[in-house]
């Protein structure tokens, strides 16, 4: 891994079907878009329902300790079973 590929900011994820990582709620027509995480770390195995910047949700199966390299604005609470999740950023 190149040093330029590392993350220098992170935040614990609170799963929600409506509230994004930055505290905003999703709207396709919003003038200001939600700030996406560049990846999600899952400490516990399970399913991560990641929501993209366009609002689409996809289920990913992860193992414990896996970094899911997807840019997302939220992890939905419905159907997400993975635990100890952390949003990873590069600022």
VENKA-V966175 format. One record per helix or strand. SS is the DSSP state (a for helix, b for strand). FROM is the first residue (numbers start at 1). LEN is the number of residues. If there is no record, write none. Layout:
SS/FROM/LEN  SS/FROM/LEN
This chain:
a/3/3  b/9/4  b/19/1  b/25/1  b/37/1  b/39/6  b/46/6  b/57/6  b/66/3  b/72/1  b/74/2  b/83/7
